[in-house]
Amino acid sequence: MQASDTSPKSRVIVGYRFSEVQCFAEPLGNGVSLEMTLIPAGEFLMGSPENELERRDREGPQHPVRVPQFFLGTYPVTQAQWRAVTAFPKVEIDLESYPSRFKGDNRPVEQVSWLHAVEFCRRLSRHTGRDYRLPSEAEWEYACRAGTQTPFHFGETLTTALANYNGKYTYGEGVEGKYRKETTEVGSFPANGFGLYDMHGNVWEWCEDDWHENYNEAPRDGSAWVEKDNRTETRKVLRGGSWFNLPRYCRSAYRDGGAPGDVGSLIGFRVACGVARTL
């Protein structure tokens, strides 16, 4: 295993609610590292209120969730990071080194399935000795909102100066903007209050959870809502929207699902890590 300094470092996010962000960089070899940001513990209302514009029933009922602190990838996993981890020893399945449609070391990796993302986490965990995994759906939304309750962590609407989505369409009182028709390099737009980038648009992100049609009986402790059997067969949760989607699909509360083997140029992921095994 490769040793690394996991002591959180601080950096300043200007103009946001949380002025100091703690993070650490996980070295992956050949000068490539994976930046992880500490997400503080807290409670939030998961889902959308019934009066939110273009709300779907799948986003409710809105309910309180208490989330323990954890680390989350500052950015979606990039193609350089993906390539570095695919060179680690196989755990269960093979991984292609260059799966993405839109090439670029600092662009998010895409055309990766939930199964591929889980294998990535397992290889990374074995290499580092820390428990890397996909975030739970509750962790993802809590991290995306970063203390906000509006449709987007930026506010009531979204613009293409703030995120990569189909700017031909608007949300609320928003204005039309660019439709880039491809992914953008991670970190090209402002961060949210927790110091996370690209939580709205660019690529959909896999979560650990199995798909459920609503939040009836959903966990309230921040854990993933999973079925015990047939994990490779049940649909999985996707969050965040993509470069292709209308802004309504990029809302903090919007949720969708896909088969665990689904791939596409709209889909990527970011990783999570528990604090106990890191600090």
MOKA-V577027 format. One record per residue. RES is the residue in one letter. OMEGA is omega in whole degrees, -180 to 180 (none if undefined). Layout:
res->RES omega->OMEGA
res->RES omega->OMEGA
This chain:
res->M omega->-178
res->Q omega->179
res->A omega->177
res->S omega->176
res->D omega->-177
res->T omega->176
res->S omega->-178
res->P omega->173
res->K omega->-179
res->S omega->171
res->R omega->-174
res->V omega->172
res->I omega->-173
res->V omega->173
res->G omega->180
res->Y omega->-173
res->R omega->-178
res->F omega->-170
res->S omega->-179
res->E omega->-178
res->V omega->177
res->Q omega->-179
res->C omega->171
res->F omega->-179
res->A omega->178
res->E omega->-180
res->P omega->-179
res->L omega->-179
res->G omega->178
res->N omega->177
res->G omega->180
res->V omega->177
res->S omega->-179
res->L omega->-178
res->E omega->-180
res->M omega->-178
res->T omega->179
res->L omega->177
res->I omega->-176
res->P omega->176
res->A omega->178
res->G omega->178
res->E omega->179
res->F omega->174
res->L omega->-179
res->M omega->-178
res->G omega->-177
res->S omega->174
res->P omega->-175
res->E omega->-179
res->N omega->179
res->E omega->-178
res->L omega->176
res->E omega->176
res->R omega->174
res->R omega->179
res->D omega->-179
res->R omega->-179
res->E omega->-178
res->G omega->0
res->P omega->177
res->Q omega->-174
res->H omega->180
res->P omega->177
res->V omega->176
res->R omega->-175
res->V omega->174
res->P omega->178
res->Q omega->180
res->F omega->174
res->F omega->177
res->L omega->178
res->G omega->180
res->T omega->-179
res->Y omega->166
res->P omega->178
res->V omega->-179
res->T omega->179
res->Q omega->177
res->A omega->178
res->Q omega->177
res->W omega->-178
res->R omega->179
res->A omega->-177
res->V omega->177
res->T omega->176
res->A omega->177
res->F omega->-178
res->P omega->178
res->K omega->174
res->V omega->180
res->E omega->-175
res->I omega->177
res->D omega->176
res->L omega->176
res->E omega->-176
res->S omega->-176
res->Y omega->-176
res->P omega->-165
res->S omega->175
res->R omega->-178
res->F omega->-170
res->K omega->177
res->G omega->-176
res->D omega->-176
res->N omega->171
res->R omega->178
res->P omega->172
res->V omega->176
res->E omega->-172
res->Q omega->175
res->V omega->-179
res->S omega->173
res->W omega->179
res->L omega->177
res->H omega->-179
res->A omega->178
res->V omega->177
res->E omega->176
res->F omega->-179
res->C omega->-179
res->R omega->178
res->R omega->-180
res->L omega->179
res->S omega->-180
res->R omega->-177
res->H omega->-173
res->T omega->-174
res->G omega->176
res->R omega->-173
res->D omega->175
res->Y omega->-176
res->R omega->170
res->L omega->178
res->P omega->169
res->S omega->179
res->E omega->179
res->A omega->177
res->E omega->-178
res->W omega->-177
res->E omega->177
res->Y omega->180
res->A omega->179
res->C omega->-177
res->R omega->179
res->A omega->177
res->G omega->-179
res->T omega->176
res->Q omega->-180
res->T omega->-179
res->P omega->178
res->F omega->179
res->H omega->175
res->F omega->-178
res->G omega->-174
res->E omega->-180
res->T omega->-175
res->L omega->174
res->T omega->-179
res->T omega->168
res->A omega->-177
res->L omega->-176
res->A omega->-180
res->N omega->179
res->Y omega->-180
res->N omega->-175
res->G omega->175
res->K omega->-178
res->Y omega->-176
res->T omega->176
res->Y omega->-179
res->G omega->-179
res->E omega->179
res->G omega->-179
res->V omega->177
res->E omega->-180
res->G omega->-177
res->K omega->166
res->Y omega->-171
res->R omega->176
res->K omega->178
res->E omega->175
res->T omega->174
res->T omega->177
res->E omega->-180
res->V omega->180
res->G omega->-179
res->S omega->-176
res->F omega->-177
res->P omega->177
res->A omega->173
res->N omega->-174
res->G omega->176
res->F omega->-179
res->G omega->180
res->L omega->-178
res->Y omega->172
res->D omega->176
res->M omega->173
res->H omega->175
res->G omega->-176
res->N omega->173
res->V omega->168
res->W omega->-179
res->E omega->178
res->W omega->170
res->C omega->-178
res->E omega->-169
res->D omega->165
res->D omega->-178
res->W omega->171
res->H omega->-173
res->E omega->177
res->N omega->-176
res->Y omega->175
res->N omega->179
res->E omega->178
res->A omega->176
res->P omega->180
res->R omega->-179
res->D omega->179
res->G omega->-178
res->S omega->178
res->A omega->179
res->W omega->-173
res->V omega->171
res->E omega->-176
res->K omega->-176
res->D omega->172
res->N omega->-178
res->R omega->180
res->T omega->-177
res->E omega->-177
res->T omega->178
res->R omega->-178
res->K omega->-177
res->V omega->172
res->L omega->-177
res->R omega->165
res->G omega->-177
res->G omega->-175
res->S omega->178
res->W omega->-175
res->F omega->-166
res->N omega->172
res->L omega->-176
res->P omega->-179
res->R omega->179
res->Y omega->-179
res->C omega->-179
res->R omega->-179
res->S omega->-175
res->A omega->-174
res->Y omega->-179
res->R omega->177
res->D omega->-179
res->G omega->178
res->G omega->176
res->A omega->-176
res->P omega->178
res->G omega->-179
res->D omega->173
res->V omega->177
res->G omega->-178
res->S omega->177
res->L omega->-166
res->I omega->173
res->G omega->179
res->F omega->167
res->R omega->-173
res->V omega->176
res->A omega->-180
res->C omega->178
res->G omega->-177
res->V omega->-173
res->A omega->-178
res->R omega->-173
res->T omega->-177
res->L omega->none
